[in-house]
Amino acid sequence: MPQLGLDQTPFMGKSNYVTQKRLTAAEQGYFLRFTFPAFCVATRRNILNAVGTLRPTALSDAYTIELRYDFPKRPRIQVLKPALQLAPGHTRLPHVYEENDLCLHVPGEWRPDLRIDQFIVPWISFWLYFYEIWLATGEWLGGGHEPPLKK
């Protein structure tokens, strides 16, 4: 077998992996309800609506979140209660889109073949965890990027 340099690969061309099936709103709702039975989940046509409570750590507040998934767009998440507060000296929440939809991932990281219960819900929990640190320190430690706001 010939020796390959670090920049070479024996596999050129198309991937041998099968692309994953995009999950419908109903399938996403099934998995979400199975993994988080306390969530209230409803689907209609290709839209999933869910409301549930998350507590990022044992010492954290309990947050009621609303998730809306309009297949195949990215899921939109809002915190219903408690109302999100601003850290002292700040004029806007970090890592949110318009109408305070949480910014959970960089563009292209979410795909409709990923399960909401395995990706989006943990990302919400991480966002809430870093939000609580931001409230206390005024510094966002969660990484990521600030989404552009519409003018």
C-alpha positions as a Markdown table, in Angstrom:
| # | Residue | x | y | z |
|---|---|---|---|---|
| 1 | Met | 0.0 | 0.0 | 0.0 |
| 2 | Pro | 1.5 | 3.4 | -0.9 |
| 3 | Gln | 2.2 | 5.9 | 1.8 |
| 4 | Leu | -0.2 | 8.8 | 2.0 |
| 5 | Gly | 0.7 | 12.3 | 3.0 |
| 6 | Leu | -1.2 | 14.2 | 5.6 |
| 7 | Asp | -3.1 | 16.1 | 3.0 |
| 8 | Gln | -4.1 | 13.0 | 0.9 |
| 9 | Thr | -6.9 | 10.6 | 1.4 |
| 10 | Pro | -7.5 | 7.2 | -0.3 |
| 11 | Phe | -11.2 | 8.1 | -0.6 |
| 12 | Met | -11.9 | 10.6 | -3.2 |
| 13 | Gly | -15.3 | 11.5 | -4.7 |
| 14 | Lys | -18.8 | 11.1 | -3.3 |
| 15 | Ser | -19.4 | 10.0 | 0.2 |
| 16 | Asn | -20.4 | 6.4 | 0.9 |
| 17 | Tyr | -22.8 | 7.6 | 3.7 |
| 18 | Val | -26.5 | 7.8 | 3.0 |
| 19 | Thr | -28.0 | 11.2 | 3.7 |
| 20 | Gln | -30.4 | 11.1 | 6.7 |
| 21 | Lys | -34.1 | 11.4 | 6.3 |
| 22 | Arg | -35.6 | 14.8 | 7.2 |
| 23 | Leu | -37.9 | 14.3 | 10.2 |
| 24 | Thr | -41.4 | 15.7 | 9.9 |
| 25 | Ala | -43.0 | 17.9 | 12.5 |
| 26 | Ala | -45.1 | 14.8 | 13.7 |
| 27 | Glu | -41.9 | 12.7 | 14.0 |
| 28 | Gln | -40.1 | 15.4 | 15.9 |
| 29 | Gly | -43.2 | 15.8 | 18.2 |
| 30 | Tyr | -43.2 | 12.0 | 18.9 |
| 31 | Phe | -39.5 | 12.0 | 19.9 |
| 32 | Leu | -39.9 | 15.2 | 21.9 |
| 33 | Arg | -42.8 | 13.7 | 23.9 |
| 34 | Phe | -41.0 | 10.4 | 24.3 |
| 35 | Thr | -37.9 | 12.0 | 25.7 |
| 36 | Phe | -39.6 | 14.8 | 27.7 |
| 37 | Pro | -43.0 | 13.4 | 28.7 |
| 38 | Ala | -43.9 | 16.5 | 30.7 |
| 39 | Phe | -43.8 | 18.7 | 27.6 |
| 40 | Cys | -47.1 | 19.6 | 26.1 |
| 41 | Val | -46.7 | 18.8 | 22.3 |
| 42 | Ala | -49.1 | 19.5 | 19.5 |
| 43 | Thr | -48.6 | 19.0 | 15.7 |
| 44 | Arg | -50.7 | 20.2 | 12.9 |
| 45 | Arg | -49.8 | 19.8 | 9.3 |
| 46 | Asn | -46.0 | 20.4 | 9.3 |
| 47 | Ile | -45.9 | 22.6 | 12.4 |
| 48 | Leu | -44.9 | 21.5 | 15.9 |
| 49 | Asn | -45.7 | 23.5 | 18.9 |
| 50 | Ala | -44.4 | 22.5 | 22.3 |
| 51 | Val | -44.4 | 24.0 | 25.8 |
| 52 | Gly | -42.3 | 22.6 | 28.6 |
| 53 | Thr | -40.2 | 23.5 | 31.6 |
| 54 | Leu | -36.4 | 23.2 | 31.8 |
| 55 | Arg | -34.0 | 23.7 | 34.7 |
| 56 | Pro | -30.4 | 24.0 | 33.5 |
| 57 | Thr | -28.9 | 23.1 | 36.9 |
| 58 | Ala | -30.2 | 22.1 | 40.3 |
| 59 | Leu | -29.7 | 25.6 | 41.5 |
| 60 | Ser | -31.3 | 27.3 | 38.5 |
| 61 | Asp | -34.8 | 28.7 | 38.1 |
| 62 | Ala | -37.3 | 26.6 | 36.2 |
| 63 | Tyr | -37.9 | 28.2 | 32.8 |
| 64 | Thr | -41.1 | 27.6 | 30.8 |
| 65 | Ile | -40.2 | 27.6 | 27.1 |
| 66 | Glu | -42.2 | 27.5 | 23.9 |
| 67 | Leu | -40.8 | 25.7 | 20.9 |
| 68 | Arg | -42.3 | 26.2 | 17.4 |
| 69 | Tyr | -41.0 | 24.1 | 14.5 |
| 70 | Asp | -42.3 | 25.0 | 11.1 |
| 71 | Phe | -40.8 | 22.1 | 9.1 |
| 72 | Pro | -38.1 | 22.4 | 7.7 |
| 73 | Lys | -37.1 | 25.8 | 9.1 |
| 74 | Arg | -35.0 | 26.2 | 12.2 |
| 75 | Pro | -37.0 | 25.7 | 15.5 |
| 76 | Arg | -37.9 | 29.0 | 17.2 |
| 77 | Ile | -37.7 | 29.1 | 20.9 |
| 78 | Gln | -38.9 | 31.7 | 23.4 |
| 79 | Val | -38.8 | 31.8 | 27.2 |
| 80 | Leu | -42.3 | 32.4 | 28.5 |
| 81 | Lys | -41.5 | 32.7 | 32.2 |
| 82 | Pro | -39.8 | 33.9 | 34.1 |
| 83 | Ala | -39.4 | 37.0 | 31.9 |
| 84 | Leu | -35.8 | 37.3 | 30.7 |
| 85 | Gln | -34.0 | 40.2 | 32.4 |
| 86 | Leu | -31.1 | 42.4 | 31.4 |
| 87 | Ala | -27.7 | 42.2 | 33.1 |
| 88 | Pro | -26.7 | 45.5 | 34.8 |
| 89 | Gly | -25.3 | 47.9 | 32.2 |
| 90 | His | -26.7 | 46.1 | 29.2 |
| 91 | Thr | -29.5 | 47.3 | 26.8 |
| 92 | Arg | -30.3 | 44.0 | 25.1 |
| 93 | Leu | -30.2 | 40.3 | 25.6 |
| 94 | Pro | -27.3 | 38.4 | 24.2 |
| 95 | His | -27.7 | 35.8 | 21.5 |
| 96 | Val | -31.3 | 36.4 | 20.6 |
| 97 | Tyr | -33.1 | 37.0 | 17.3 |
| 98 | Glu | -36.0 | 39.4 | 16.8 |
| 99 | Glu | -38.8 | 39.0 | 19.4 |
| 100 | Asn | -36.3 | 37.4 | 21.8 |
| 101 | Asp | -36.1 | 34.0 | 19.9 |
| 102 | Leu | -33.1 | 32.3 | 21.4 |
| 103 | Cys | -30.0 | 32.0 | 19.1 |
| 104 | Leu | -28.9 | 28.4 | 19.8 |
| 105 | His | -26.5 | 27.6 | 17.0 |
| 106 | Val | -24.5 | 29.0 | 14.1 |
| 107 | Pro | -26.1 | 29.0 | 10.7 |
| 108 | Gly | -26.0 | 25.6 | 9.1 |
| 109 | Glu | -25.5 | 23.7 | 12.3 |
| 110 | Trp | -29.2 | 22.8 | 12.5 |
| 111 | Arg | -30.6 | 20.4 | 9.9 |
| 112 | Pro | -34.1 | 18.9 | 9.7 |
| 113 | Asp | -32.7 | 15.4 | 10.0 |
| 114 | Leu | -31.5 | 16.2 | 13.5 |
| 115 | Arg | -33.8 | 15.4 | 16.4 |
| 116 | Ile | -35.1 | 18.3 | 18.4 |
| 117 | Asp | -35.1 | 16.3 | 21.6 |
| 118 | Gln | -31.4 | 15.4 | 21.2 |
| 119 | Phe | -30.1 | 18.8 | 19.9 |
| 120 | Ile | -32.4 | 21.8 | 20.3 |
| 121 | Val | -33.6 | 21.0 | 23.9 |
| 122 | Pro | -30.0 | 20.5 | 25.2 |
| 123 | Trp | -29.0 | 23.7 | 23.4 |
| 124 | Ile | -31.8 | 25.6 | 25.1 |
| 125 | Ser | -30.6 | 24.3 | 28.5 |
| 126 | Phe | -27.0 | 25.4 | 27.7 |
| 127 | Trp | -28.3 | 28.8 | 26.6 |
| 128 | Leu | -30.3 | 29.2 | 29.9 |
| 129 | Tyr | -27.2 | 28.2 | 31.9 |
| 130 | Phe | -25.0 | 30.8 | 30.2 |
| 131 | Tyr | -27.8 | 33.4 | 30.5 |
| 132 | Glu | -27.8 | 32.9 | 34.3 |
| 133 | Ile | -24.0 | 33.4 | 34.3 |
| 134 | Trp | -24.4 | 36.5 | 32.1 |
| 135 | Leu | -27.0 | 37.9 | 34.5 |
| 136 | Ala | -24.5 | 37.6 | 37.4 |
| 137 | Thr | -21.4 | 38.7 | 35.6 |
| 138 | Gly | -22.5 | 40.7 | 32.6 |
| 139 | Glu | -20.2 | 38.5 | 30.4 |
| 140 | Trp | -21.5 | 35.9 | 27.9 |
| 141 | Leu | -19.4 | 32.8 | 28.3 |
| 142 | Gly | -21.4 | 30.6 | 25.9 |
| 143 | Gly | -19.4 | 31.4 | 22.8 |
| 144 | Gly | -21.3 | 31.5 | 19.5 |
| 145 | His | -22.1 | 34.7 | 17.5 |
| 146 | Glu | -24.5 | 37.5 | 17.8 |
| 147 | Pro | -27.3 | 37.2 | 15.2 |
| 148 | Pro | -27.9 | 40.2 | 13.0 |
| 149 | Leu | -31.0 | 42.2 | 14.0 |
| 150 | Lys | -33.3 | 43.5 | 11.3 |
| 151 | Lys | -33.4 | 47.2 | 10.8 |
